């Protein structure tokens, strides 16, 4: 009997990291792939990115509509509850042998909770990473404790997962699957990027994504305003390419302000709800720098030889290549970091997140795992002397 492997995806960024894992699972003759789509994918407000998944040729097994039209903490908490309920129904119906999830977002946190009470093993990608400026930090580590198999992106993360008491024999250092796309899918050239964007690239270009700072909600709007003030000071020959903030608390307010700002700068600013993985990375390869607080500035940008201006604490604690410039979330610091980034030579940058073969490693391990009942039982593995 084939192994039933269920993959859950809830956002555009996460799907981009899962894309080639899904492809390799679909091609495996001993795997029955179950694909569950939830969260922002199903929301027209966030681009209805379920369509991108379907255009890539994947069959969607189930849809779990859980995202409320509210960016408040209460709305997010209720969305988590709806996600748990919806995933519970899916698990009862599909009866997967193992569920594969990635990252730390609240949709994935909900899926992990449902798997836990259904006694279904969880394989988790990107545990042990740190993002100290977001509530995702706590959710990621909680998912690690619920998971049974750990695919980590680097050696430091592997050590953190061991510190959490996880079985070292179930921790696999595979790199980031986000780099697989750069190796396996040819990027669009400049002309094709401009055609897909519906606009010409500028003499200088910045790709900008700024998400809510969920552990500093009182300061998040001020940080976002500081970014816009810094961008206002740039020369008119710098084109600004914005992607939409995600559905975290405060995201909708931020999106409304960003839309108004872009409309006030029609000659050099464009805003896209979702570019899709191929166009997003192809545009990234063409710009002078990536700006904001998205993980893509740390994961993919260094492998493309593109500088990153990482603002504030949202990504604090992640491994960063030499092409990543961290700066405080104030106007002058952002403006100075952008000026440095545009001049920075990143041609020799080495990514700390692997070699672009992560998907193959993950699928190989999933296919070779023991039966579910052998994975479910867990015990805490101590590191060092408990009396030290």
MARBAMAR-712931 format. One record per residue (C-alpha): residue in one letter; x, y, z. Coordinates in Angstrom, 1 decimal. Example, Ala and Ser with C-alpha at 12.3 -4.5 7.8 and 13.67 -1.06 7.14 Angstrom:
% residues 2
['A', [12.3, -4.5, 7.8]]
['S', [13.7, -1.1, 7.1]]
END
This chain:
% residues 388
['X', [0.0, 0.0, 0.0]]
['X', [1.3, 3.5, -0.9]]
['X', [2.1, 5.9, 1.9]]
['X', [-0.5, 8.6, 2.2]]
['X', [1.4, 11.9, 2.7]]
['X', [-0.7, 15.0, 3.4]]
['X', [0.8, 18.4, 2.7]]
['X', [-0.8, 21.5, 4.1]]
['X', [-0.2, 25.0, 2.7]]
['X', [-1.8, 28.3, 3.8]]
['X', [0.2, 31.2, 2.2]]
['X', [1.9, 32.2, -1.0]]
['X', [5.4, 32.3, 0.6]]
['X', [5.0, 28.9, 2.1]]
['X', [3.7, 27.3, -1.1]]
['X', [6.8, 28.7, -2.9]]
['X', [9.0, 26.7, -0.5]]
['X', [6.8, 23.6, -0.9]]
['X', [6.5, 23.7, -4.7]]
['X', [9.3, 21.2, -5.6]]
['X', [8.6, 18.9, -2.6]]
['X', [5.0, 18.6, -3.9]]
['X', [6.3, 17.9, -7.4]]
['X', [8.7, 15.1, -6.2]]
['X', [6.0, 13.6, -4.0]]
['X', [3.5, 13.5, -6.9]]
['X', [6.1, 11.7, -9.0]]
['X', [6.9, 9.1, -6.4]]
['X', [5.3, 5.8, -7.3]]
['X', [4.9, 4.7, -3.7]]
['X', [3.3, 7.9, -2.4]]
['X', [-0.4, 9.0, -2.5]]
['X', [-0.1, 12.8, -2.3]]
['X', [-2.9, 14.6, -0.4]]
['X', [-2.8, 18.4, -0.7]]
['X', [-4.8, 20.6, 1.7]]
['X', [-5.1, 24.3, 1.0]]
['X', [-6.2, 26.8, 3.6]]
['X', [-5.6, 30.4, 4.9]]
['X', [-4.7, 33.2, 2.6]]
['X', [-4.7, 30.9, -0.5]]
['X', [-8.5, 30.9, -0.4]]
['X', [-9.0, 34.7, 0.2]]
['X', [-9.5, 37.0, -2.8]]
['X', [-8.2, 39.8, -0.6]]
['X', [-4.8, 38.2, -0.7]]
['X', [-4.8, 37.3, -4.3]]
['X', [-6.7, 34.0, -4.3]]
['X', [-3.4, 32.2, -4.7]]
['X', [-5.1, 28.8, -4.8]]
['X', [-5.2, 29.5, -8.5]]
['X', [-1.4, 29.5, -8.7]]
['X', [-1.4, 26.0, -7.2]]
['X', [-3.9, 24.8, -9.7]]
['X', [-2.0, 26.4, -12.6]]
['X', [1.1, 24.5, -11.5]]
['X', [-0.9, 21.3, -12.2]]
['X', [-1.6, 20.1, -8.6]]
['X', [-4.8, 18.5, -7.6]]
['X', [-6.2, 20.0, -4.4]]
['X', [-7.6, 17.3, -2.2]]
['X', [-9.4, 19.5, 0.3]]
['X', [-9.9, 23.2, 1.1]]
['X', [-10.1, 24.5, 4.7]]
['X', [-11.6, 28.0, 4.6]]
['X', [-10.6, 29.4, 8.0]]
['X', [-9.4, 33.0, 7.5]]
['X', [-11.7, 35.6, 8.9]]
['X', [-11.9, 39.1, 7.4]]
['X', [-10.4, 40.6, 10.5]]
['X', [-6.8, 41.6, 11.2]]
['X', [-7.3, 41.9, 14.9]]
['X', [-5.8, 39.5, 17.5]]
['X', [-9.3, 38.3, 18.2]]
['X', [-9.8, 37.6, 14.5]]
['X', [-6.6, 35.7, 14.2]]
['X', [-7.4, 33.6, 17.3]]
['X', [-10.8, 32.7, 15.9]]
['X', [-9.2, 31.8, 12.5]]
['X', [-6.9, 29.4, 14.4]]
['X', [-9.9, 27.8, 16.0]]
['X', [-11.7, 27.4, 12.7]]
['X', [-8.5, 25.9, 11.2]]
['X', [-8.4, 23.3, 13.9]]
['X', [-12.0, 22.4, 13.3]]
['X', [-11.6, 22.2, 9.6]]
['X', [-8.4, 20.2, 9.7]]
['X', [-9.9, 17.8, 12.1]]
['X', [-12.7, 17.0, 9.6]]
['X', [-10.1, 16.6, 6.8]]
['X', [-8.0, 14.2, 8.9]]
['X', [-10.9, 12.1, 9.7]]
['X', [-11.8, 11.8, 6.0]]
['X', [-8.3, 11.4, 4.4]]
['X', [-6.6, 9.4, 7.2]]
['X', [-3.1, 10.3, 6.1]]
['X', [-0.1, 8.3, 7.3]]
['X', [1.9, 11.5, 7.9]]
['X', [1.3, 15.3, 7.5]]
['X', [4.0, 17.6, 6.2]]
['X', [3.9, 21.2, 7.2]]
['X', [6.3, 24.1, 6.9]]
['X', [7.2, 27.1, 9.0]]
['X', [5.4, 28.9, 11.8]]
['X', [2.2, 30.7, 10.6]]
['X', [-1.0, 30.4, 12.5]]
['X', [-2.7, 28.3, 9.8]]
['X', [0.1, 25.8, 10.2]]
['X', [-0.1, 26.0, 14.0]]
['X', [-3.8, 25.0, 13.7]]
['X', [-3.0, 22.1, 11.4]]
['X', [-0.4, 20.8, 13.9]]
['X', [-2.9, 20.9, 16.8]]
['X', [-5.4, 18.9, 14.9]]
['X', [-2.8, 16.3, 13.9]]
['X', [-1.7, 16.1, 17.6]]
['X', [-5.1, 15.0, 18.9]]
['X', [-5.7, 12.7, 16.0]]
['X', [-2.4, 10.9, 16.7]]
['X', [-1.1, 11.5, 13.2]]
['X', [2.6, 12.0, 12.8]]
['X', [3.9, 15.4, 11.8]]
['X', [6.9, 16.1, 9.6]]
['X', [7.9, 19.8, 10.1]]
['X', [10.2, 21.9, 7.8]]
['X', [12.2, 24.8, 9.2]]
['X', [11.9, 24.1, 12.9]]
['X', [14.6, 25.6, 15.1]]
['X', [14.9, 28.9, 13.2]]
['X', [14.4, 32.0, 15.1]]
['X', [12.4, 35.2, 14.4]]
['X', [12.4, 37.0, 17.7]]
['X', [10.3, 39.9, 16.6]]
['X', [7.2, 37.9, 15.8]]
['X', [4.7, 35.6, 17.6]]
['X', [5.7, 33.1, 14.9]]
['X', [8.7, 32.4, 17.0]]
['X', [6.6, 30.7, 19.8]]
['X', [4.4, 28.9, 17.3]]
['X', [7.3, 27.5, 15.4]]
['X', [8.8, 26.0, 18.6]]
['X', [5.4, 24.7, 19.7]]
['X', [5.1, 23.0, 16.4]]
['X', [8.5, 21.4, 16.9]]
['X', [7.3, 19.8, 20.2]]
['X', [4.2, 18.5, 18.4]]
['X', [6.2, 17.2, 15.4]]
['X', [7.8, 13.7, 15.0]]
['X', [10.2, 14.3, 12.1]]
['X', [12.2, 17.5, 11.7]]
['X', [13.6, 18.9, 8.4]]
['X', [15.9, 21.8, 9.5]]
['X', [17.5, 24.4, 7.2]]
['X', [20.9, 24.7, 8.9]]
['X', [23.1, 23.3, 11.7]]
['X', [22.2, 26.0, 14.2]]
['X', [18.5, 25.2, 13.9]]
['X', [19.3, 21.5, 14.3]]
['X', [21.0, 22.3, 17.6]]
['X', [18.0, 24.3, 18.8]]
['X', [15.6, 21.4, 18.0]]
['X', [17.9, 19.0, 20.0]]
['X', [17.8, 21.6, 22.8]]
['X', [14.0, 21.2, 22.8]]
['X', [14.4, 17.6, 23.6]]
['X', [13.7, 16.1, 20.2]]
['X', [15.2, 12.7, 19.1]]
['X', [18.5, 13.4, 17.2]]
['X', [17.8, 10.5, 14.9]]
['X', [14.6, 12.3, 13.6]]
['X', [16.4, 15.6, 12.8]]
['X', [17.5, 16.0, 9.2]]
['X', [19.6, 19.0, 8.1]]
['X', [18.3, 19.5, 4.5]]
['X', [18.8, 23.2, 3.7]]
['X', [16.0, 25.5, 2.6]]
['X', [13.6, 24.2, -0.1]]
['X', [13.2, 27.8, -1.2]]
['X', [16.5, 27.5, -3.0]]
['X', [15.4, 24.5, -5.1]]
['X', [13.3, 26.8, -7.3]]
['X', [16.5, 28.7, -8.2]]
['X', [18.1, 25.5, -9.4]]
['X', [15.2, 23.8, -11.0]]
['X', [13.2, 26.5, -12.7]]
['X', [14.7, 29.0, -15.2]]
['X', [14.0, 32.6, -14.1]]
['X', [12.4, 35.1, -16.5]]
['X', [14.7, 37.6, -18.2]]
['X', [14.3, 41.3, -17.8]]
['X', [12.0, 41.7, -20.8]]
['X', [9.8, 38.9, -19.7]]
['X', [9.6, 40.3, -16.2]]
['X', [8.5, 43.7, -17.5]]
['X', [5.9, 42.0, -19.7]]
['X', [4.4, 40.1, -16.7]]
['X', [4.6, 43.1, -14.4]]
['X', [2.9, 45.4, -17.0]]
['X', [5.5, 48.0, -16.4]]
['X', [9.2, 48.9, -17.2]]
['X', [11.9, 48.4, -14.6]]
['X', [13.6, 51.6, -13.5]]
['X', [17.3, 52.6, -13.7]]
['X', [17.4, 51.4, -10.1]]
['X', [14.9, 49.0, -8.5]]
['X', [13.9, 47.9, -5.0]]
['X', [11.6, 44.9, -4.2]]
['X', [9.8, 45.8, -0.9]]
['X', [7.8, 43.6, 1.4]]
['X', [7.0, 44.7, 5.0]]
['X', [4.9, 42.5, 7.2]]
['X', [3.3, 43.4, 10.6]]
['X', [5.6, 43.3, 13.6]]
['X', [3.4, 41.1, 15.8]]
['X', [5.4, 41.3, 19.0]]
['X', [5.7, 45.1, 18.7]]
['X', [2.2, 45.9, 17.6]]
['X', [2.3, 49.4, 19.2]]
['X', [5.4, 50.3, 17.2]]
['X', [4.6, 48.4, 13.9]]
['X', [2.8, 51.3, 12.3]]
['X', [5.6, 53.7, 13.2]]
['X', [8.2, 51.4, 11.7]]
['X', [6.1, 51.1, 8.5]]
['X', [5.8, 54.9, 8.4]]
['X', [9.6, 55.2, 8.8]]
['X', [10.1, 52.9, 5.8]]
['X', [7.7, 55.0, 3.6]]
['X', [9.5, 58.2, 4.8]]
['X', [12.8, 56.7, 3.8]]
['X', [11.5, 55.7, 0.4]]
['X', [10.1, 59.2, -0.1]]
['X', [13.7, 60.5, 0.1]]
['X', [15.0, 58.3, -2.8]]
['X', [15.8, 59.7, -6.2]]
['X', [13.0, 59.5, -8.7]]
['X', [15.0, 57.1, -10.9]]
['X', [14.5, 54.4, -8.2]]
['X', [11.4, 52.2, -9.1]]
['X', [9.7, 50.6, -6.1]]
['X', [8.0, 47.2, -6.4]]
['X', [5.8, 46.4, -3.4]]
['X', [4.2, 43.1, -2.5]]
['X', [1.2, 42.9, -0.1]]
['X', [1.7, 42.3, 3.6]]
['X', [0.4, 39.1, 5.0]]
['X', [-2.7, 38.4, 7.1]]
['X', [-1.1, 38.8, 10.5]]
['X', [-2.7, 41.1, 13.0]]
['X', [-2.5, 44.7, 11.7]]
['X', [-1.8, 43.5, 8.1]]
['X', [-5.0, 44.9, 6.7]]
['X', [-4.5, 48.4, 8.2]]
['X', [-0.9, 48.4, 6.8]]
['X', [-2.1, 47.3, 3.4]]
['X', [-4.7, 50.1, 3.2]]
['X', [-2.0, 52.7, 4.0]]
['X', [0.4, 51.2, 1.5]]
['X', [-2.2, 51.3, -1.2]]
['X', [-2.8, 55.0, -0.6]]
['X', [1.0, 55.7, -0.6]]
['X', [1.5, 53.9, -3.9]]
['X', [-1.4, 55.7, -5.5]]
['X', [0.3, 59.0, -4.4]]
['X', [3.5, 57.9, -6.2]]
['X', [2.2, 56.5, -9.5]]
['X', [5.3, 57.2, -11.5]]
['X', [7.7, 55.1, -9.5]]
['X', [5.7, 52.7, -7.2]]
['X', [3.7, 49.6, -8.0]]
['X', [1.8, 47.3, -5.6]]
['X', [1.0, 43.6, -6.2]]
['X', [-1.2, 41.4, -4.1]]
['X', [0.7, 38.4, -5.1]]
['X', [3.3, 37.9, -7.9]]
['X', [3.6, 34.2, -7.7]]
['X', [6.8, 32.3, -7.0]]
['X', [8.3, 32.4, -10.5]]
['X', [7.7, 36.1, -11.2]]
['X', [8.6, 37.1, -7.6]]
['X', [12.0, 35.4, -7.8]]
['X', [12.6, 36.6, -11.3]]
['X', [12.0, 40.2, -10.3]]
['X', [14.2, 39.7, -7.2]]
['X', [17.0, 38.7, -9.6]]
['X', [16.6, 42.0, -11.5]]
['X', [16.5, 44.5, -8.6]]
['X', [19.3, 46.3, -6.8]]
['X', [18.1, 45.3, -3.4]]
['X', [15.3, 43.6, -1.4]]
['X', [13.9, 45.8, 1.4]]
['X', [11.6, 45.0, 4.3]]
['X', [11.3, 42.2, 6.9]]
['X', [10.4, 39.2, 4.8]]
['X', [12.2, 35.9, 5.2]]
['X', [12.8, 35.8, 1.4]]
['X', [15.4, 38.5, 1.9]]
['X', [17.4, 36.1, 4.0]]
['X', [16.6, 32.8, 2.2]]
['X', [16.5, 33.4, -1.5]]
['X', [18.1, 36.9, -2.2]]
['X', [21.6, 35.9, -1.2]]
['X', [21.6, 33.0, -3.6]]
['X', [20.7, 35.5, -6.4]]
['X', [23.5, 37.8, -5.5]]
['X', [21.1, 40.5, -4.4]]
['X', [21.6, 42.7, -1.3]]
['X', [18.9, 42.8, 1.4]]
['X', [18.0, 45.6, 3.8]]
['X', [16.4, 43.8, 6.8]]
['X', [14.5, 46.3, 8.9]]
['X', [13.9, 45.9, 12.6]]
['X', [13.5, 42.7, 14.7]]
['X', [11.0, 40.6, 12.8]]
['X', [13.7, 38.3, 11.4]]
['X', [16.2, 38.8, 14.3]]
['X', [18.0, 35.5, 15.1]]
['X', [17.9, 34.0, 11.6]]
['X', [21.2, 33.1, 10.0]]
['X', [22.1, 35.8, 7.5]]
['X', [24.6, 35.9, 4.6]]
['X', [27.1, 38.8, 4.2]]
['X', [24.7, 40.4, 1.6]]
['X', [22.1, 41.1, 4.4]]
['X', [22.3, 44.5, 6.0]]
['X', [20.3, 44.8, 9.3]]
['X', [19.1, 48.2, 10.3]]
['X', [17.0, 49.9, 12.9]]
['X', [13.4, 50.7, 12.0]]
['X', [13.9, 54.5, 11.7]]
['X', [14.0, 56.7, 8.6]]
['X', [17.6, 57.7, 8.5]]
['X', [18.9, 54.1, 9.3]]
['X', [16.7, 52.7, 6.5]]
['X', [17.8, 55.3, 4.0]]
['X', [21.5, 54.8, 4.8]]
['X', [21.1, 51.0, 4.6]]
['X', [19.4, 51.2, 1.2]]
['X', [22.2, 53.5, -0.2]]
['X', [24.8, 50.9, 1.0]]
['X', [22.8, 48.0, -0.4]]
['X', [22.6, 49.5, -3.9]]
['X', [26.4, 49.8, -4.0]]
['X', [27.1, 46.4, -2.4]]
['X', [28.9, 43.8, -4.5]]
['X', [27.1, 40.5, -3.7]]
['X', [28.5, 38.4, -6.5]]
['X', [30.5, 36.2, -4.2]]
['X', [27.8, 35.7, -1.6]]
['X', [27.3, 32.2, -0.1]]
['X', [24.0, 31.2, 1.3]]
['X', [23.9, 29.5, 4.7]]
['X', [20.7, 27.6, 3.6]]
['X', [22.0, 24.8, 1.4]]
['X', [22.5, 23.9, -2.2]]
['X', [19.1, 23.7, -3.8]]
['X', [18.6, 19.9, -3.3]]
['X', [16.4, 20.1, -0.2]]
['X', [13.3, 18.7, -1.8]]
['X', [15.0, 15.5, -2.9]]
['X', [16.4, 14.9, 0.6]]
['X', [13.0, 15.6, 2.2]]
['X', [11.1, 13.2, -0.1]]
['X', [13.7, 10.5, 0.3]]
['X', [13.4, 10.6, 4.1]]
['X', [9.6, 10.7, 3.9]]
['X', [9.5, 7.6, 1.7]]
['X', [11.8, 5.7, 4.0]]
['X', [10.2, 6.5, 7.4]]
['X', [8.8, 3.7, 9.6]]
['X', [5.1, 3.2, 10.0]]
['X', [3.1, 5.9, 11.8]]
['X', [2.8, 4.0, 15.1]]
['X', [6.5, 3.8, 15.4]]
['X', [6.8, 7.6, 15.0]]
['X', [4.0, 8.6, 17.4]]
['X', [5.7, 7.7, 20.6]]
['X', [8.1, 10.4, 21.7]]
['X', [10.3, 11.0, 24.8]]
['X', [12.4, 13.9, 25.8]]
['X', [16.1, 13.6, 24.9]]
['X', [18.3, 15.4, 27.3]]
['X', [21.4, 17.3, 26.2]]
['X', [24.3, 17.1, 28.6]]
['X', [24.1, 16.7, 32.4]]
['X', [20.7, 17.6, 33.9]]
['X', [22.6, 18.6, 37.2]]
['X', [25.0, 21.0, 35.4]]
END
